[in-house]
Amino acid sequence: MNLDALIPDYVRNFQAYHPSRPDHILQLEYGVPFLNRLNNNENPLGPPPAAARVIAAFTPDRASLYPNGDSYDLRQALGDRIGIAPDRFLVGNGSCDVIASVIKAFCQLGDNIITADKTFAVYEWVAEFSGIEARLVPLLGYTFDPQAILDRIDDRTKIIFVCNPNNPTGSYWKRQVLVDFLEKAGNNLIVVVDEAYREYVEDPEYPDSIDLMKRFPNLVTFRTFSKMYALAGLRVGYLAGNDDVVEVVRQTSVAYSVNVQAQQAALAAISDDHEHIIATRTMVRMAKSFMLAICDNLALDTVSGEGNYMMIKVPINDMMMYRRLMKRGMMVRTMTGFRFPGWIRITLREKSVMELFAEALQKEIKSIQSTGRTW
Amino acid sequence: MIRHSFQKKNIFIRLPFSADFLTLAMAFADKGARGFGYGDRETGGLVLAIEELFSFYERESTKGSTVEIEMEDQGYRLVLSLFFCLADPDMRAFNLTWNVNHDSQESLEMLGPMIAARTLSSLRLEFGADEKVILRLTRNREYSMAERVALPPSGNTSTLRLLNPSRDDLYHFASMAATYGSPFLPPFLARPEMAADMLESGHLNALLVAGDDWIMGGVLWKPLTDSCLELYGPYLFIDNPDDEAMTLLMDEAVKCISRSWFKGLVRRQGALAGHERFFDFLGEIQLSGKNDVNATYYYRQLKEESSGVVYCTGNLAIFLDEQYRRLCLPRQIRTASNLRLRNASVLAVELENARSLAVMRPLCAGKDLDTNIRAHLDLLHGQGIENFIVELDTGRSEDVAFADALEKNSFLPRLLIPDAGLGDLVIYDHCKLNAQS
């Protein structure tokens, strides 16, 4: 078989993402009995209690039945909660699933999408391996630059992706910035606002993009149950948009992609999230304040905004710091792939883990500072 | 950024390994090389090499056995691989130290492999299970050296932008790099057409920085092995006090590279300011000669984990343990069993006359390791070479078997390049007491 002849150039040239090996393998390799995960922005408090009960009550016989093909009950519940028609939601196997559906729905060869250079990379990746140009606009400071994005629009621009708040910088557009941007961007393209971390934002000026869809019918919102709702292992996310837009995206979406347990846990999660959100926000706030003081003391630059994460600039390369911290049972995210070489990103977690992490970081930094060596 | 990637262009033939098929093997090399667009010199070299090697090993082979020959065009070079089975093949003549003794019939018979080895750009030996032998013969295309071109005027303050180079862009960049000059200019930049061919065939990646109508600099990377990339540069043709060009190039290049399927990235040129943002410092080797130059080795792990097992003994095990601890690399060091040595060892030698440097790589281990290394040192010393490095691959038991013999000949392990071979690469330096790591 001549495999080469079968592969489109844009697939052959794409360099795929390689996920980490499982924790138990990494523990063996680094010789640590336990790994504290600060790499994936997971919520250590676990899902809201109602969702946890649903998961615990899941019986094996239910695994033999297909899920509902388009997450009917979950969409009804989302509709009730948010106040729009259930058909304006499309639920996917995590928000990466809906990113792919949107790009497939609106883009063809020769088209382009626009996003920032230092943001969640999946928009760029899906575009590239689909043969679509990804136009990457530098951040302004650590924030999406609205004017620079507008300047890159041409007649083949189909989608703009705005990560709000931005992963990994935590910056976000306030309502007026988003409204101004949407007015200038016009109606001839889709604007996606990815709100994966929206539940962490407490600023009243943070926009409700779904509410803005009345005025801007080309607006699409992504949300996820992986972050605040701690259902990352079940993979469930959704998009909301106007009827016409969602109907088009539905054509490129795979039905039955969200499993039974994920649908039921997500449905339960939104019925019981008030206390959970308060508790999580409190935990994140405390962890951030604690870590900012630690980093300040160590003279390390940081970038943090909204979301359960912060970035720390380390005095050695990020991969080396990753390995040094792994040896101490701390798993962080290296940031070179996000175009922040020399930075790590950590998840803001419960006090006990943050204290352990702070201790590990302090030891490493002091060791580097005391020897005067960066290696 | 879309990167070029390698798309294999190859032809293949399987023949009875007998003299009756020699002319067919030669015709395969001849027609194949010409079919891929190579000229008389490249084609002639390969045909001669295959004639000599086919003839020699056909006589040693078992009657009724077969040989497989693959020719692969990599755009800037042809790789001709011979696959056959043979117990303990005689490879002595591949050593640079081999001399023909005209009074000895056995020695005269080795003339063919010796000629073959010296008509090629490089030769690699691999040994597989069931006495499988693979000879990989490489012949580079002939290229002209760069001509001088204009460089950007000093004081240029234009806005810088990154450029994903076309073939023509890279050709021009290589000419500029050669004009600008550097003690670490790789051969493909000294020959701009070669760089352009490598880019086009996906064997080289590059990122340039431009301002107005000028190319201001660039950085390049290409596979060093199947698991490791090597970075060249950045080469900058402007004074850029705030390092904007350097930052632009390195941030984007390392970001692109970090998504590749390679395990590691190595840089073996001079010191790089601000390297700690990207690299682990591996060590430095001082090269003496007309112009003393330090080769500084940096490494960046690309995959978040790259574990492995290394079999070795003695001082090499102590050295590796120290290096793995320093670099926080998860590796297990296990005690190696005694390797069954072949009769004769083979060393490949790559000479860099500009730096008076000989880089030696074990091809196969043999009972004469100690004397063979010494013979190479004597010969190369006699040719005026002042610096000797041996690259030993911890992933090949044949290589690890060289460790004791290297130490006996005053070589010391100086630094470790993770993932730069089948396993990690240990760099031995000859009697340099002032190197550091």
Interface residues (C-beta under 8 A of the other chain):
Chain A: D4 Y10 R12 N13 Q15 A16 Y17 H18 S20 R21 I25 L26 E29 Y30 G31 E128 P315 I316 N317 M319 M320 Y322 R323 R324 M326 K327 T334 T336 G337 F338 R339 P341 G342 R373 T374 W375
Chain B: I2 R3 H4 S5 Q7 K8 M250 D251 E252 V254 K255 C256 S258 R259 S260 W261 E276 R277 F278 F279 D280 F281 R300 Q301 L302 K303 E304 E305 S307 R326 L327 C328 L329 P330
